[in-house]
Amino acid sequence: MAFDFTGKTAIVTGGTRGIGAEICKGIVEGGGHVVVIGLNEQRGREFVASLGEGNRYYRLDVGDSAAVRSTVARILDEVPGVNILINDAGVISAKPFEQVDDAEWKRTIDVNLTGTFTMCSAIFPYFKEHGGGRIVNVSSVAGKIGGGLLGTAAYASSKAGVNGLTKAIAKEGGKYGISCNAVCPSFTLTSMTTALSEDPVKHDKVISIIPLGRAAEPFEPAQMVLFFASDLASFVNGEVGDCDGGIVMDG
């Protein structure tokens, strides 16, 4: 199913691979354009070229707050009509709590939570001035269940923060026409989960707790993100939805 993004332009962080790349493809297939943000410039430029004309790439580490604010300001100056922000950039932290040092904690929070906050904060006034916009944050079931799949203390904490941030922005932004929702995938076959995929014991243990009995392909959680980003979700706001094969079922 192709969602209609005719006349829409979305900024997508972490958009060069995995779930982010599938999100970008879906927006372009729906008639929209994307501003792809990533760290690997060669991969980013090659990917954007494959999407066709009217799409752009900007190199950015979302864990660098000052760079986020300056890059978003540059994008909004150079790209007309941005009306969607999708925060997909993230890092994994799979260390047990007792092995998480200050550096591991800080990097995970800086990218996953502070990076999401700063992207939202940087674009919020623009959306407010232009009558609204849609924000979709890619979170994780780890933020709801305290880890247990791959991400543990640092990762789960960062994603729980994203879930709370999503609801807070939804409450404050709604009156300006700004919606904010989040998608919580579980085990998805991306480069972030390679270590889990290649360890038969860990892989089978994780699969055993997913009622559907398999991992997700990147395009599957991307479909939920695309729905939240589309006009079909015009009355959806503050939702933290699971795309997890049935793990959470929190009603």
Buried (B, 14 or more C-beta within 10 A) or exposed (E): EEBEBEEBBBBBBBBBBBBBBBBBBBBBBBEBBBBBBBBEEEBBBEBBEEBEEEBBBBBBBBBBBEBBBEBBEEBBEEBEEBBBBBBBBBBBBBBEEEEBEEEBBEBBBBBBBBBBBBBBBBBBEBBBEBEBBBBBBBBBBBBBBEBBBBBBBBBBBBBBBBBBBBBBBBEEBBEBEBBBBBBBBBBBBBEBBEEBBEEEEBBEEBBEBBEEEEBBEBBBBBBBBBBBBBEEBEEBBBBBBBBBBEBBEEE
